[in-house]
Amino acid sequence: MIIKLTTEQTELCLSRLHQYLDAHGPWMDSVFLDLAGIKRINVCCNRPGIGPILRRQLDWSMCPACAAPDSTLFLWEDEDLSHFHQNILGLDLPLEDDYLMLVTWDGQRMSSFGGFSTQDGFFSIWEGDRQYYCVQSMKPEELLKIHLFAMNFSRLADTSSCSLIHGACVGVDGKGVLLCARGGKGKSTLTVSSLFQGFEYVSDDYLIIRKEVDKLLASPIYSMTALSPQIYSQLYDDLGPSRFIGLNGRMNKYILDISGWREQVRRNYPVKACLFPEIADVREPRIVRCTPQEKGRALTHIIHSTIEQMQEQGNTYAVRKLLGMLSGLDFYRIILSPDLLRNVECLRSFIKAL
């Protein structure tokens, strides 16, 4: 559901939220985050000891404390999340769907104000340089089931030359490739397998891209990944410093802390091409250039996946910006075999030849 709020309704919601937060202090600095060099964020929490938990999935975004952060993000727990919009914001409406998006409406255009998912257990509101993020449980096993703050990061990274995208990036010898596809197409498996085989690494799920004249640069956010039990078993001997965290929200994947691989992590990493993975019953993997129609489909997948994940449906500005940033890349299909190592070596040879 998308609920349009007038200016007066928005101000009333924020006023009630501020009263709620004042009553639930004191607020303590937990961690500082550097979002790909674009914004510095101070995460405040009303519970001690949250910093080490956040580090498990945001280690690569941690930075020293700074005197004047660009944004302050308040994190807290409320067990009655499904009624948050009624109890705290005073919005007397039923939550009939899993996801509720709130937008402000000035009579001509809509802009995001906040949203929450009862299934994933979070609520997020944006107010200029203040961000509010409520979770149903701060138990580590619950807090680490989702990519914390992803929607907030998307808004903070939204500049004329930067954007958060739903995709992966690895490379060799300073040359990176984007790997973009929906779930179940082998994107994360290929990306993490490549990391374990010595590739330079940015991300397997969310990353920040920045356009600089004729260059596209990619930077990481999260220091965790999720693998199916089958793939986890196949890669078990290669896990190295990876650490098991728990199960994801859907209880069908293992979450791993891969911050121990930081020596292979790259920031502002040059992207040379985009690959669209497909799983097939073939002995030898191969990479073929996309036809114009296939490139169009691949671009559509990347943009739609990003827009859907960030709950930005209908945001034509975001679509145009992503098209402008990505359409100049060469696009390829990578047909993956059941042999993970052969897939990795096929990708390595391709990148070295770029």
Secondary structure, 3 states (H helix, E strand, C coil): CEEEECHHHHHHHHHHHHHHHHHCCCCEEEEEEEECCCEEEEEEECCCCCHHHHHHHHHHHEECCCCCCCEEEEEEECCCHHHHHHHCCCCCCCCCCCEEEEEEECCCCEEEEEEEECCCCEEEEEECCEEEEEECCCCHHHHCCCCCCHHHHHHHCCCCCEEEEECEEEEECCEEEEECCCCCCCHHHHHHHHHHCCCEEEECCEEEEEEECCEEEEEECCCEEEECHHHHHHCHHHCCCCEEEEECCCCCCEEEECHHHHHHECCCEEEEEEEEEEECCCCCCEEEECCHHHHHHHHHHHHHHHHHHCCCCCCHHHHHHHHHHHCCCEEEEEEECCCHHHHHHHHHHHHHCC
